[in-house]
Amino acid sequence: MFKKILIANRGEIALRIVRACKEMGIETVVVHSTADANGMAVRMADESVCIGPAPSRQSYLNIPAILTAASVTNVDAIHPGIGFLSENEEFCRMVEAHGFTFIGPTPEHIAKMGDKAVAKDTMRALGLPLIPGSPGIVRDAEEGLKIAKDCGFPVLIKAVAGGGGKGMKVARSEEEFKSSFTMASAEAKAAFGNGDVYLEKYLSHPRHIEIQLLADSHGNVVHLGERDCSVQRSHQKVVEECPAPGITAEQRNFIGDLAADCARKMGYRGVGTMEFLFEDGKFYFLEMNTRLQIEHTITEMVTGIDLVREQIMVAAGHPLPFRQKDIKFDGHAMECRVNAEHPETFIPSPGKITRYHAPGGLGVRVDSALYDGYMVPSTYDSMVAKLIVHAKTREEALMRMQRALEECVIEGIQTNIPLHLRILQEPEFRVAQFNIHWLEKTLARRKEEGRKAAL
Ligand code: MV4
C-alpha cells in the first residue's frame, strides 16, 4: 500500500481525499496555489507545497511544479482529484514516467474516452446502446447533410474533443444544417484546438442518468448503480440523486451490467462513470468520465462504499473486496451543490465567510472546505459545499434536504441555497417530473410570472 500520496487539487475534493487517506493510514501532501495557502485541505494534510500563483495554468495545471513537489516530498502516488489534470493523458504519462503511481486509469483509457467519437466507436463495438448518428468523424457539411437526412432532423453536431456542451449545435432543418455545421466546427477548433465533429439524432427531452463503475486490475468490475443528474443549468449540475426516480431494479441491473461488461472488456481500472441519456424508457450511451465525480457522494450513501478508498486500493493493485452480488442499494440520497453565487443572476460571489454553520443530524453529510473567516477566492469554481442527505425514501430525503438547507448558515457571501429551497418546492421536482431542460425552463417561467405579477 502507498505510504504517502500527493493530492493535486483544492477545495472540498482535496479535503475529501485527505480524509480517505487518514482513515487508511496514508500520509498526505496537498499542493496549492498562493490563493489557497489557508485552505482547509492544506491545514488537514500532513504536508503542503505551494506550487505557484492563483491562476490554474501556473499552479493546479503546472505539471513540472507538481512533479517537483512529488519528488521533494517523496510520495508514492498522485491523486489528481476532479477537473484540473484528472483527465489529462500527458499528466498521467508523466506521473508514471517519474516513478509515481497515477491514481486513476491508464493514459490509453483517458485518451480513448477523451475523444468522444472514439469513445462512441469503442462502446458500439462492445454492445452499448447508442444514439443513432454518424459512424465517426464527419469530414464536411456535404457528408454531414447526407447522414442528417438519414437519421432525420433535428440533429446535433458535436465536437469529438467536446464535453460540457461546447462546440455543440442543433440543426433543425436541411436549410440550417450547413451554417450549424460550420459554427460547431469553428467553435470546437477555437475551444479545443480540434475542429473535428460528429453527428447524432437530437433527443429533445432526455434525462441524464449515469452509472458508477469500479474496476480493479484483476478483471473485476462492479457497477454501483445510477445517479440522476438531470437538474442542471448551463451544463452545471445543481441537484443529483441516487437512485434515479422511476428506474426499476431490472433497468438498473440491465444498464449497469452492460456498462460493467464494457469496462471489463476494455481492461478499465479505477473509478469511472458512463453517462447516458434516458428518453422514453431507453438508455443511450453519451460519454465516459475516467475520474471520480463530484456527485460520487450520493452513491456512497446508498451503497455504503467509500469510493475514494476503493479508488486508492485498486490503484495500489489490490483486488476489489466485493463482487456485484454483494452490492446492496439502500434508501435514497440527494446532493445539492452549494455555490458562491447570486441565487437569481448566478453571478459569482467570492469573499470572506463571516459566519458558517454546517447542518447535521441523522442522514446529513456536508462535504466542504469552508470555515469561519475563510476567504472564497474568485479564481476558481464557485462550488463551496455539497449538502448530501440520505433517507429511506425519496419523500423523506426531500424533507431532510429542506431541513438541512434551512439549518445551513453561510454569511459574508451570497449562495444558491435560496435556489435549492425553491427547487425543492417545485411540484414537478417533488414528483420527479423532470428532464435536462426542466430547471432552465422552470427558472424562465418563474421569472416571467414574477415580472407579470409586478405589473
Ligand atoms: C445530446 C443531447 C440531446 N441529443 N445528444 C450536452 C453535453 C454533452 N456532454 C452531451 N450533451 C447533450 N447531448 C443528443 N443526441 C442533449 C445534451 C444536453 C445535455 C446532456 C446532459 C446533461 C445536460 C445537458 C444539457 C443540454 C444538452
Residues whose N, C-alpha, C, O or C-beta is under 5 A from the ligand:
A	BS01	MV4	I131 L156 G163 G164 G165 E200 K201 Y202 L203 H208 I436
